[in-house]
Amino acid sequence: MIRAMEERDLPGVLEIYNDIILTNTAVYMNEPQSIQEKREWFAERNVAGYPLFVFEEDGEVAGFATYNQFRPYPGYKYTMEHSVYVHKKHYQKGIATKLMHELIRTAEEKGVKTLVAGIDGENIGSIKAHEKLGFEYAGTIKNAGFKFGKWLDLVFYQLQLTGPKER
């Protein structure tokens, strides 16, 4: 079930995020976050009005998704970069795709024009999943990150939406 994220979900969200930080290159961070950092993140996103969703399965947070403004300048107010993460126990269940559909629906409702995905260049699964959702390749920043002793390329994909009715 997809629903709005609540503060009580933050330990599950943190578990997913910290595991990703420690085990793969989906996030170019090296140190796990604290529950306080996740609380601040949650509060900031809520105040800004950005969507925060969880996928709950058997009372447990199996995945989460959000988006926020691509860059903090007024000219980017209709361009959002999204994040979707799934607990490793729940891979290959279609949870990320379901969360993406909810993010896209919400972005359309809120007048977003462009939804951006920043994906590690070696994450072929995520690239293919985004392509199936209609995202198109937008470019690569070579050697954008360094993690696990190697340089990483960051690829960008974008999905064009309807955009705002009025600017």
C-alpha contacts under 8 A as a table, 3 or more apart, distances in Angstrom:
res1	aa1	res2	aa2	distance
1	M	55	F	5.40
1	M	56	E	5.20
1	M	57	E	6.58
2	I	53	F	6.54
2	I	54	V	5.63
2	I	55	F	4.45
2	I	56	E	6.31
2	I	99	L	7.21
3	R	53	F	5.56
3	R	54	V	5.66
3	R	55	F	6.63
3	R	56	E	7.65
4	A	51	P	7.67
4	A	52	L	5.87
4	A	53	F	4.59
4	A	54	V	6.24
5	M	9	D	6.38
5	M	52	L	5.35
5	M	53	F	4.86
5	M	54	V	5.35
5	M	64	F	7.97
6	E	9	D	5.44
6	E	10	L	7.34
7	E	10	L	5.51
7	E	39	R	7.38
7	E	42	F	7.55
8	R	11	P	7.17
9	D	12	G	5.55
9	D	13	V	6.22
9	D	54	V	7.96
9	D	61	V	6.77
10	L	13	V	4.84
10	L	14	L	5.84
10	L	35	I	7.29
10	L	38	K	6.74
10	L	39	R	7.11
11	P	14	L	5.04
11	P	15	E	6.16
11	P	35	I	6.87
12	G	15	E	5.08
12	G	16	I	6.40
12	G	60	E	7.28
12	G	61	V	5.47
12	G	62	A	7.96
13	V	16	I	5.29
13	V	17	Y	6.18
13	V	61	V	6.77
13	V	63	G	7.35
13	V	64	F	6.81
14	L	17	Y	5.05
14	L	18	N	5.84
14	L	33	Q	7.33
14	L	34	S	7.72
14	L	35	I	6.80
14	L	38	K	6.77
15	E	18	N	5.38
15	E	19	D	6.11
16	I	19	D	5.34
16	I	20	I	6.38
16	I	63	G	7.46
16	I	85	Y	7.12
16	I	86	V	6.70
16	I	87	H	5.18
16	I	88	K	7.73
17	Y	20	I	5.15
17	Y	21	I	6.24
17	Y	85	Y	7.24
18	N	21	I	4.93
18	N	22	L	6.18
18	N	32	P	5.02
18	N	33	Q	6.44
19	D	22	L	5.19
19	D	23	T	5.95
20	I	23	T	5.23
20	I	24	N	5.48
20	I	25	T	7.47
20	I	26	A	6.79
20	I	27	V	6.89
21	I	24	N	6.24
21	I	25	T	7.22
21	I	26	A	7.54
21	I	27	V	5.82
21	I	28	Y	7.33
21	I	29	M	5.85
21	I	30	N	6.03
21	I	31	E	6.95
21	I	32	P	6.36
22	L	30	N	6.66
22	L	31	E	7.39
22	L	32	P	7.08
24	N	27	V	7.28
25	T	28	Y	6.00
25	T	120	D	6.48
25	T	147	K	7.12
26	A	119	I	6.82
26	A	120	D	5.96
26	A	123	N	7.60
28	Y	145	G	6.37
28	Y	146	F	7.33
28	Y	147	K	6.67
29	M	32	P	7.90
29	M	147	K	7.76
30	N	147	K	7.25
33	Q	37	E	6.18
33	Q	38	K	7.09
34	S	37	E	5.20
34	S	38	K	6.50
35	I	38	K	5.05
35	I	39	R	6.15
36	Q	39	R	4.97
36	Q	40	E	6.26
37	E	40	E	5.16
37	E	41	W	6.19
38	K	41	W	4.93
38	K	42	F	6.03
39	R	42	F	5.04
39	R	43	A	6.13
40	E	43	A	5.10
40	E	44	E	6.06
41	W	44	E	5.22
41	W	45	R	6.21
42	F	45	R	5.32
42	F	46	N	6.18
43	A	46	N	5.12
43	A	47	V	6.13
44	E	47	V	5.24
44	E	48	A	6.18
45	R	48	A	5.11
45	R	49	G	6.13
45	R	50	Y	5.30
45	R	51	P	7.45
45	R	52	L	7.66
45	R	68	N	7.65
46	N	49	G	5.05
46	N	50	Y	6.07
46	N	51	P	7.49
46	N	52	L	7.85
47	V	50	Y	7.87
50	Y	66	T	7.06
50	Y	67	Y	6.31
50	Y	68	N	5.96
51	P	66	T	5.45
51	P	67	Y	6.49
51	P	103	L	7.68
51	P	106	T	7.70
52	L	64	F	7.37
52	L	65	A	5.95
52	L	66	T	4.74
52	L	67	Y	7.62
53	F	64	F	5.48
53	F	65	A	5.21
53	F	66	T	6.37
53	F	99	L	7.49
54	V	61	V	6.34
54	V	62	A	7.40
54	V	63	G	5.66
54	V	64	F	4.21
54	V	65	A	6.44
54	V	99	L	7.86
55	F	61	V	5.95
55	F	62	A	5.54
55	F	63	G	5.06
55	F	64	F	5.99
55	F	95	I	7.11
55	F	99	L	7.18
56	E	59	G	5.95
56	E	60	E	5.37
56	E	61	V	4.72
56	E	62	A	5.59
56	E	63	G	7.25
57	E	60	E	5.29
57	E	61	V	6.52
57	E	62	A	6.08
61	V	64	F	7.45
61	V	87	H	7.87
62	A	86	V	5.85
62	A	87	H	5.29
62	A	89	K	7.86
62	A	90	H	6.20
62	A	95	I	7.87
63	G	84	V	7.37
63	G	85	Y	5.47
63	G	86	V	3.98
63	G	87	H	5.74
63	G	95	I	6.95
63	G	96	A	7.26
64	F	84	V	5.81
64	F	85	Y	5.55
64	F	86	V	6.54
64	F	99	L	7.27
65	A	82	H	7.35
65	A	83	S	5.51
65	A	84	V	4.30
65	A	85	Y	6.48
65	A	99	L	6.27
65	A	100	M	7.51
65	A	103	L	7.39
66	T	82	H	5.69
66	T	83	S	5.49
66	T	84	V	6.72
66	T	103	L	7.05
67	Y	80	M	6.00
67	Y	81	E	5.39
67	Y	82	H	3.97
67	Y	83	S	6.05
67	Y	103	L	7.66
68	N	80	M	5.22
68	N	81	E	5.68
68	N	82	H	6.57
69	Q	72	P	6.48
69	Q	76	Y	6.84
69	Q	77	K	6.28
69	Q	78	Y	7.52
69	Q	79	T	5.97
69	Q	80	M	4.39
69	Q	81	E	6.17
70	F	76	Y	6.55
70	F	77	K	7.98
70	F	79	T	5.67
70	F	80	M	4.73
70	F	81	E	4.97
70	F	116	V	7.45
71	R	76	Y	6.08
72	P	76	Y	7.09
72	P	77	K	8.00
73	Y	76	Y	5.71
73	Y	77	K	7.18
74	P	77	K	5.42
75	G	78	Y	7.78
76	Y	79	T	5.26
76	Y	80	M	7.93
77	K	80	M	7.67
78	Y	111	G	7.06
78	Y	112	V	4.73
78	Y	113	K	5.25
78	Y	114	T	6.54
78	Y	163	G	7.12
78	Y	164	P	7.73
79	T	112	V	6.19
79	T	113	K	5.99
79	T	114	T	4.72
79	T	115	L	5.91
79	T	116	V	7.22
80	M	112	V	7.11
80	M	114	T	6.39
80	M	115	L	5.01
80	M	116	V	5.95
81	E	115	L	5.78
81	E	116	V	4.48
81	E	117	A	5.81
81	E	118	G	7.47
82	H	115	L	6.99
82	H	116	V	6.36
82	H	117	A	6.00
83	S	117	A	7.55
84	V	96	A	6.34
84	V	99	L	7.20
84	V	100	M	7.28
85	Y	96	A	6.90
86	V	90	H	6.53
86	V	91	Y	6.62
86	V	95	I	7.09
86	V	96	A	6.51
87	H	90	H	5.43
87	H	91	Y	6.81
88	K	91	Y	5.40
90	H	93	K	6.18
90	H	95	I	7.63
91	Y	94	G	7.57
91	Y	95	I	7.61
92	Q	95	I	7.64
94	G	97	T	5.33
94	G	98	K	6.30
95	I	98	K	5.12
95	I	99	L	6.16
96	A	99	L	5.09
96	A	100	M	6.06
97	T	100	M	4.94
97	T	101	H	6.21
97	T	129	A	7.44
98	K	101	H	5.17
98	K	102	E	6.46
99	L	102	E	5.11
99	L	103	L	6.25
100	M	103	L	4.96
100	M	104	I	6.07
101	H	104	I	5.13
101	H	105	R	6.10
102	E	105	R	5.10
102	E	106	T	6.11
103	L	106	T	5.10
103	L	107	A	5.98
104	I	107	A	5.00
104	I	108	E	6.16
104	I	115	L	7.93
105	R	108	E	5.23
105	R	109	E	6.34
106	T	109	E	5.03
106	T	110	K	6.19
107	A	110	K	5.10
107	A	111	G	6.22
107	A	112	V	5.12
107	A	115	L	7.84
108	E	111	G	5.28
108	E	112	V	5.80
108	E	113	K	7.78
108	E	161	L	6.44
108	E	162	T	6.63
108	E	163	G	6.97
109	E	112	V	7.74
110	K	164	P	7.54
111	G	162	T	7.03
111	G	163	G	4.56
111	G	164	P	4.06
111	G	165	K	7.00
112	V	115	L	7.19
112	V	161	L	6.61
112	V	162	T	7.26
112	V	163	G	4.87
112	V	164	P	6.42
113	K	160	Q	5.99
113	K	161	L	4.81
113	K	162	T	5.73
113	K	163	G	3.78
113	K	164	P	6.86
114	T	158	Q	6.53
114	T	159	L	5.69
114	T	160	Q	4.83
114	T	161	L	5.80
114	T	163	G	7.51
115	L	158	Q	5.53
115	L	159	L	5.12
115	L	160	Q	6.63
115	L	161	L	7.48
116	V	156	F	6.87
116	V	157	Y	5.83
116	V	158	Q	4.49
116	V	159	L	6.57
117	A	156	F	5.58
117	A	157	Y	5.09
117	A	158	Q	6.13
118	G	154	L	6.37
118	G	155	V	5.79
118	G	156	F	4.73
118	G	157	Y	6.69
119	I	123	N	6.78
119	I	126	S	7.17
119	I	127	I	7.11
119	I	154	L	5.69
119	I	155	V	5.24
119	I	156	F	6.25
119	I	157	Y	7.81
120	D	123	N	5.43
120	D	152	L	6.87
120	D	153	D	6.06
120	D	154	L	4.83
120	D	155	V	6.15
121	G	124	I	7.25
121	G	140	T	7.98
121	G	152	L	7.02
121	G	153	D	5.09
121	G	154	L	5.34
121	G	155	V	5.45
122	E	153	D	7.81
123	N	126	S	5.58
123	N	127	I	6.41
124	I	127	I	4.96
124	I	128	K	6.08
125	G	128	K	5.29
125	G	129	A	6.14
126	S	129	A	5.01
126	S	130	H	6.14
127	I	130	H	5.25
127	I	131	E	6.25
128	K	131	E	5.02
128	K	132	K	6.23
129	A	132	K	5.18
129	A	133	L	6.53
130	H	133	L	5.08
130	H	134	G	6.54
130	H	135	F	5.31
130	H	136	E	7.93
130	H	157	Y	7.55
131	E	134	G	5.10
131	E	135	F	4.86
131	E	136	E	6.31
132	K	135	F	7.30
134	G	159	L	6.35
135	F	157	Y	5.70
135	F	158	Q	4.99
135	F	159	L	4.48
135	F	160	Q	7.77
136	E	157	Y	5.19
136	E	158	Q	5.36
136	E	159	L	6.41
137	Y	155	V	7.71
137	Y	156	F	6.18
137	Y	157	Y	4.46
137	Y	158	Q	6.61
138	A	155	V	7.57
138	A	156	F	5.25
138	A	157	Y	5.08
138	A	158	Q	6.36
139	G	155	V	5.80
139	G	156	F	5.33
139	G	157	Y	7.29
140	T	153	D	6.73
140	T	154	L	5.64
140	T	155	V	4.30
140	T	156	F	6.15
141	I	144	A	5.63
141	I	153	D	5.77
141	I	154	L	5.20
141	I	155	V	6.35
142	K	152	L	6.93
142	K	153	D	4.42
142	K	154	L	6.43
143	N	146	F	7.26
143	N	151	W	5.11
143	N	152	L	4.93
143	N	153	D	4.87
143	N	154	L	7.46
144	A	151	W	7.26
144	A	152	L	5.89
144	A	153	D	5.45
144	A	154	L	5.89
145	G	151	W	5.78
145	G	152	L	4.95
145	G	153	D	6.76
145	G	154	L	7.51
146	F	149	G	6.75
146	F	150	K	5.54
146	F	151	W	4.50
146	F	152	L	5.76
147	K	150	K	5.65
147	K	151	W	6.69
147	K	152	L	7.29
164	P	167	R	6.32
